[in-house]
């Protein structure tokens, strides 16, 4: 097997096949310029493919030289990897991933080159754009699928180049191999089937059709190589050398198959040019010229009649025109017989018109024989018969189309006439019903006005009075509810003002809280919020935000000193911790970290911003003596937060009551 081959041999095979593939594409491009033809889209795509081939040559050389992390299990168990070898295999593994992306991109570029050739075969054929765009969409989706499959087998992704320890079976990339192989087979099969209907429908000699079949079916070799490659590579899935070598073989076959039709067409163009330079006429071939001229003539006549393009004759003309417009279509086999016949005929005319005996003696060896004259006559007769046949088919098709359109117009006119009568009858019925309904309504209205009269007005007045009474009662309820809601808001603000009174010492707010409870009456939410307040809070009062900040500064200093003390601290330790706390650098803002200084800095920042809840959370994260020293301050902050939360609940309840009234 390839895995057992000598390593230099594999490198030679890689470089040889890659250079041959590159040479095929370069010859195509040079031949195009030698033939004095402008580059088309397929040529530019070929240039891009050349870039990918050159890139792959260098990448695969490094992969074959430095190897990858994909190796047999027995070799891995018995081999001792040096740091240098591990580094080289990691680089080789990464390059192998790059090579897979480059190689699949090269294959799909070659498919686009072949699609560009077939696109010019489809000119003026039905659904031309739909077919081309559909193929482009399929190629895009399959190319994306190939690239995605390259990077999804190993999770995490660094396993793709991990050498030790064993990264697992994902480095064998079996899913990627099968995905690229199957999608390559499917897309190649699509490209093979695309031009076959044109060749089947083409009226041409069997030699030309056989050559076209051979050119268009060359893609079977790519499919065969892929089908052979998949099981062999899967069998030797732990050999990157085997995998890369088979890919080089497939690369060469793809380059040959894709560029063969174009290079064969350029060769025929050069052969025709050489024949012209030798004095032979360059008129169209016998079979194809007849079909081409008659196709253009019939098409010009058919363009003046609507619907002819959809007829069988029109469709056959369109197919022929599409084939004639493609330079790569191989039609040179038709030219030989016609060129010889025309050459004999021209020589005969020159012989008859020669004015001197010397000229006649020069031309006499080339005088046409009877067989050539008979051949020319048969060609002319065949052309005339074909023209008459097509003209007859055209006239019959014209009659059929005219009769069909006449019948269709009659049917449409009759249908429109019936619909017009029906619409008129429906309109008259609708008008009669509307007039009857209007008359009945008018009579009913006048009778009711005459009968009800004053009684109706009295009923309206009574109803208005009842509505006014209901509105008055409802408005009183609204006023009472709004008044109670406003009183509730005022009581809540009184409690808040008492908390932020600015006095030097905490002040009790029992009276404000009692007034709030009396106003709330039987409101369950307000009573529950008041009950949640700690009695010690409203009996002894709470510290203001400024007082909490001042007290925190004192607590922070003690916490800093305590954070520097060891567990068995003595007098000297206390003295040194006091001194260090004075000279310690203090952090600013929302410092990061879980040390005491970072927590104190964040707590002070939150206090300055007025966020007591966040400050309490930070201080609660302290441990040991630091937490013990800040325990009283934390208890005071929690009381303040509980009171604020209760007041927020009461304020929200008051707003909800006002919204219910509205």
N, C-alpha and C positions, 0 to 999 in steps of 0.2 A: 504494500500500500504506500501512498504518498508520505504517510507519517514516518515510514521506515527509510525513506530516501536520504541520501547524504544532504547535509544542510546547504553547502554551496550549490548543489544542483537545483534546489528549490529557489534559491535567489536568482540563478541564471534563468530558470523557467519564468519567474516573475518578470524580470527585466526584459527578456526576449518577447514574451507575449504582449507586454505593455507597449514596448516600442513598435511592434508590428501594428497594434491597434492604432497607436498615434500616427504611424506612417500612413495607414489607410485614410484617416480623416484629413491629414495634411495634403495627401495626393488629391483628394476630392476638391479641397479648396484651391490648390494650385491649378488643377485641371480646369476649374471654373474660370479662372482668370485667363488661362491660355486660350480657352474658347471664346474670350472676350464677352463673357456674360456677367451681368451684375450679380452680386451676392443676394440671395433671398433669405427669408427667415430661417429656413432649415440650415443654411450655411452658418449663420450667426450662432444658432444653437449648437452646431458642430464645434465652433470655436470654443464655446463654453465647456463642452464635453472634453475638449483637449486639455483645458486647464485642470479639470477634475482628474484626468488620467495622469497628468504630470504630478499633481499633488499626491495621488495615491501611490505612485511609484516610490517617492521618497518616504512616505509614511510606512508602507509595507516593508520596505528595506529595513527600517529601524525595528519594526515588529519582529521580522524574521531574525534579525541580528541579536536583539536584546531579549526576545521572547516575552511571554506574558505570564499572568498568574493562572492560566488555564493549562493544567498538566495532569498526567495520570496520577492516581492516588498512590500507587506503589512508589513512583518516583518521589513524590512529595514526602512520604514517610521515611524513605531511606536517604534522602538528600539533606545536607546541611547547608543552609543558605547563608552566604556572606552578606554583610551590609551593602556592598557594592552591587551584588546580584539582585538583592531585594529592590534597591533603587532602580536598577535597569529594568527589572520586570514590572515595576509600578509604572514607569514611563512607557514601556511597551504596551501595557494594558490600556492606559489612557489613549495612546495612539491608535490602538485597535478599535476603540469606540469611535474615534474620529474617522478612521478608515471606513467603518460601516456607514456612517452618514455620507461620506464622500462617494462611496461606491453605489449606494442606492440612488443618490442624486444623479450620478452618471447614467445609470440605467434609465431613469425616468426622463432625462434630457434626450437620450437616444429615441425614446418612444415619441417625444414631441417632434423630433426631426422626421420620423416616419409619418406622423400625423400631418405634418405640414405638406409632405409629398402627396398624401391621399386627399388632403383638403383641396388641392388644385384639380384633382380628378373629379371632385364633387361639384365643381362650378356649374351653376344653372340647373342642378338636379333638385328634385323635390326634397324639402326638409334639410337643405344643406347646412344652414346655420344651427339647426337643432342638433344634428348629428355631431358637428364639430364641438359645440359648447358642451354637449353631454359627455363627450370623450374627455374634454378638458376638465370638467368637474370630477369625473371618475379618477383621472390621473392625479388631480390635486388631493383628493381625499385619500387615495391609496398611498401617495407619497408621504402625507402627514402621518398616516398609520404606521408606515415603516419607521419614520423618525421617532415616533413615540415608543414603539416597541423596543427601540435600541436602549432606552433609559429606564424602563419600568420593572425589569425583572429583579434587580438587586435593590433591596431596601434595608438600610440606607444606601445611598448611591456610592459611597466610598468603597463598598464591597467589590465594585467592578475592578478596582486596581489594588485591592488588599492582597498581599502575598502570604503573610503569616499573621495570625493563624489562618487556617483554611476558611476562605470566604463562603464556601458552600457551592451548590450546583448551579446557582444563578449565573456564574461567570461563563458557563457553557453556552448561554444565550440560545437555547433551543427554540424558545418562543419567537425570538427575533428572526432566527433562521427560517422557521416555518412561515412566519408572517410575510417576510420579504419574498420567499420562494413562491408561495401560493399567489400572492398579489401580482408577482411578476408573470406567472403563468397565465393568470386571468386576463391581465391587460395585453399581453402578447397575443393571446387568442382573439381578443377583441380587434386588435389591429390586423390580424390575418383575415378575419371575416369581413372587415369593412369594405375592401375593394372587390371581393369576389363576385357580388351581383353584377357589377359593371362588366367584368370580364365575361361572365356567362351570357349577358345580354348583347355583347359586342358581336357584330357581324364581320368576322374577319377569317383569314385563312387559319388552318389548324396549327401551322408552324408558329405564327405570331401568338395565338392564344396559348399554345404550350409554353412559349417563352415567358409570357406574362404570368401564367400560373406558377412557373418555377420561381420567378422573381418575387411574387407576392407570397409564396408559401415558404420562402427561406426562413421566415420566423419560426417554423417548426423546429429548426435546429436549436434555437435558443430555448424553446420549451423542453426539447429532449435533454439538453445539457442540464437544465434546472432540475428536471425529473430525476436524472441520474445522480446529480450532485446531492440532492436532499438526503436520500437514505445513506449514502456513503459518508457524508459529513456528520449525520446524526449518529452513525455507528462509531465514528471516531470523534465524538463531541469534545473530548479532552485534548484535541490536537489543533492548535491554532494554525500550525504550518499547513496541515491538510486543508483547512478551511480557506486560507488565503490563496493557496495554489489553485483550487477549483474556481475561486472567484476570478483569478487571472484568466483562466480558460474561458469562462463565461464572458468576461470583458472583451476578449479578442473576437469571439463568435458574434457578439452583439455588434461590434464595430463593423465587421464584414457584412452581416445581414442588413443593417440599416443603410449602409452606404452603397451596397451593390446596385440597387435600381438606378440611383443617380449617376454613378460612375459608368454604368452600362449605357445610359442615355447620352452622357457626354462622349463616350466612345463612338456611338452611332453618329452623333453630330459631327465629330471629326472625320469619320469615314465619308459622310456625305460631302463635307467640304473638300476632302481630298479628291473625291470623284469629280466634283465640279471643276477643280483646278486642272484635271486631266482632260477637260473638254466635254464631259458628259453633262447633259441637261440636269437641272435640279428641280424639276417639277415634282408635284406630289405623287405619291405612289398610286398604283392602279386602283387597288381596292379602297384605300382610305381617301384618295383624292375624289373618287366618284361619290363616296358617301359624304365627304365634307362639303363638296360643292352643292350636291343635291340637298344636303341638310340645311345649308345656309339659304338656298333658294326657297325651299319649302317653308323654312321658318319665317322669311320675309313675307311670303304670301299669307302665312297663318296668322301673323301679328295683326292683320287687318280684320280678323274675325274673332269675336269674343267666344271664349270657351274652348278654342282649339288646342291650347296648351295642355288641357287636361285629357285630351283624346289619346288613344294609343299611338297614333302617328306622331303627335306633338311630343309625347314623352320619349319616343325613340330618338327623335331629332335632338332633344335636349341632352340625352345620354351621349350621343355622338359628339355634339359640340363640347361637352365637358371633357371628353377624352382627348379631343383634338387640341384643346387649349393647354394641355400639360406637356412640357418639353420632355419629361422623362419617359413618356409613353413610347414604347419601342415599336416603331412602324416601318423601320427601314427594309424589312423583308418584302414589303409590297413594291418597293421602288425599282427593283432590278428589272422585272419584266417590262414595266411601263417605260423605264428609261431607255432600254434597248430598242423597244418598238418605236419610240419617238425619234431615237437617234437614227434608225434605219430610214424612217420617213423623211427626216431632214436631209439625210445624205442623198435620198432619191431626188428631192427637189433641187439640191445643189448640182447633182449630175445633169439633170435635164436643163438647168439654166446655165451650164458652163458654156463659155463663148469660144473657147479654144480647144484644140485637140489635146494639148498638153494637160489642161485642167481635167478634161474627161479621162485621160489616161491615169491621172493621179487618183481620181475619185472612183474609177471603174471597179477596183477591187472591193470597194465598200458599198456597191449597189445592193439594194435590198433584195432578198430572195423572196420566192413566192410564199414561203411560210411566214415571213415577217409581215408581208402585206395582208395575208389572211388573218394573222393575229391582230393587226391594227383594226381591220374591219370587224372582227369579233368584239374587240373592246368597244368600238363605237356603237355597235348594235346592242351590246349589253347595257351601255350607258343610256341609249335611247329607250330601250325596253324598261330599264329601271325608272327612268324619268316618267315614262307614260304610266307605269304601274303606280308610282307615288302620286302622280296627278289624279289618277282615277280614285285612289284611296282618299285623297284630299277632297275631291268633289263629293264623294259619297259621305264623307264625314260632315261636310258642310250641309248637305241636304238633311242628314239626320239631326244635326244641331238645330237647323232652322225649324224643322218639323217639331222637334221637342220644345223649342221656345214658343212656337205658335200655340201648341196645346197648353203649355203652362200659362201663357197670357190669357187664353180663353177661360181656363179654370179660375184664375185669379180675378178676372173681371166678373164672372158669374158669382163668385164668392163675395166680392165687394158689393155687388148689387143686392144680394140677399141680406148682407149685414146692414146696408143702408136702410132698406125697408124695415128691418127689425128695430134699428135704432129710432127711426121715425115713429113707429108704433109705440115703443116704450116711452118716448118723450111725450107723446099725446096723452098716454095713460097717466103719467106722472103729473102733468098739468091738470088733468081732470080731477085727480085725487086731491091735489093741493087746493084747487078752487072749492071743492066740496068741503074740505076740512075748514077752510077759512070762512065759508058761509055759515057752517054749523057753529063755529066758535063765536062769530059775531051775534048770531041769534041768541045763544046761551048767555052771552055777556049782557045783552040788553034786557033779557028776562030777569036775570039776577039783580041787575041794577034797579029795575022797577020794583021787584018784590022786596028786596032787603032794604034799600034806601036808608031811612033813619035808624032802623034797628041795627043795621051793620055799623053805622057810625057810633052808636051807643056801645056796642060790643068792643069796638076799637078803643074807645075812651076808657072802658073798664079794664081792658088788658093793659093799657098804658099806665093806669094808676097802680095796678098790681105789680108791674115791673118796677115802678118807682119805689114802692114800699120794699121790695126785695133788695133793690140797690142800696136803699138807706140802711137796712139792717146789715147787709154785707159790708158797707163802708164803715160802720161803727166797729165791726170786728177787725177790719183792717187797721183802723186808727189805733185801737187798743193794742193789737199785736205789734205794730210799729213802735208805739210808745214803750212797750216792755223791752223790745229789742234794743232801742236806743239807750234805755236805762241800763241794760246789761252791758252794752259797749262802754258806757260811762263808768260803771262799777269796775270793769276789767282794767280800764285805763287808770282808775284811781289806785288799784293795787300795783300796777306797773310803776306809777309815779312814786308810790311809797317805797318800792324797792330801790329806785334810783334817786332817792331824795338828796343824796350828796352829803349826808351827815357824817360826822367822824366815826360814829359807831353804828352797828346794825340797829334798826328800829323795828319794833313789832308792827305787824299789819293785821291784827286781829279784827279791829273795827271794820276795815275795808273789806275783809273777807266775809264777815257776818252780813254786811250790807249786800254784798254780791249774792250770798246764799238766799237772803230774803227776796231779792228781786227775781232770782231764778225760780222760786216757788217749787213746783213739783217737776221741774225739768230733770229727768234722770241723768242725762249726760253731764250737765253742769254739776249736779250733786256728786256724781262719781268722780269728776275731776277734782272737786274741792276735797273730797275724802282722801284722795291719793296724796295730798300734801302732808308732809311730816309735821306733826304738831309743834315740834321744837322749832321749826322754821318760822311759823307765824307768831309764836309766843316770844321768841328771843330776837327775831329779825334775821335778815340775810345780809351778807357783805355785797357791796356794789362791785361792778367790774373793775373799777380803779383800785378798790381795796384788795380784790383778789390778785391783781397784778403786783401791787406793792408787797403783798404777803408772799407771792411766789418768788420775788427776788430774794427775800430772806431765806425761804426754804431752799432755793436753788443753791445759795452759797453753802448752806449746811450739807446739802446732798453732794456738792462737789468735794467738800472736805472728807465726807464719809466714804466717797468712792475711792479715795486714795489710801484709806486705812486697810491694813491686812487684818485677818481674823484675830490674831493675838496682839493687837496694837497696844503699845504702852504710851508713856508720856512723850517720849521722843518721837514716836510715830505720829502722835497727834500734833506735835509742834511742826514736824516736817510737812504733814498734810495741810496744815493751816498755811504755811509759807508757800507751798506749791500751788495751792488754790488761788493765791493772790497773783502769782506770776504766770499762771496757765493761760495760754492763748485761747480766747473764746471764739467759737464759730459764729457765723452769721447766716440768717435765712433758714430755709428748709434743708438743713444739713442731712447728708445720708449716713447710715450706719446705726448700729444698735448700742453703741457705747453711751455712757451717762451724759457726756457733754453734748452729743448729737441730739439725744432725747430732750435735754433741757433747752437747747437752742430752738428746736422745732416747737416745743411747748410755749416758749416766750413769743415766738413768731405768731402762733395761733392766737395767743392772748391779745397781742397787739392788734390783730385783725378782728377780734371780737368773737372768735370761734371757740367757745368754752368746751363744746363737746369734743372737738379734735384735741384740744389741750389735755382734757382729762384722759382721753384714750392713750395719749403719749406717756403721761406720767404713770398710768396704770401698768405700763410695760416695764417699769423699774423693778429690780430685784434686791433682796437683802436689806442692808441698813438704809439704802437710798429710798426704797419703798416705805420702810417704817417711818422715816423722817417726813415723808410727804403724805402720810396717811391722813392727818387732820386736814391738810389743805384739800386733798381729794374729797373728803367727806363734805366740806363746805361747798365745793364746786358742784357735787352731785345734788345737794339740796337746792342750789340755785337753778340747776338744769331741770329738776323735777318741777319746781314752781313755774318756770318758764314754759315747760311742756303743758302743764295743766292750764295755764292762761291761754296758750295757743289753742288748746282744744275748746275752751269756753268761747273764744273769739270766733272760731270756725263754726261752732253751733249757733252763735248769734247771727252770723252771716247766712247760714242755711235757713234759719227761721224767717229772715227778711226775704229771702228768695222764694220761699213757699208762699208768703203773702202776696208777692207780685204775681 
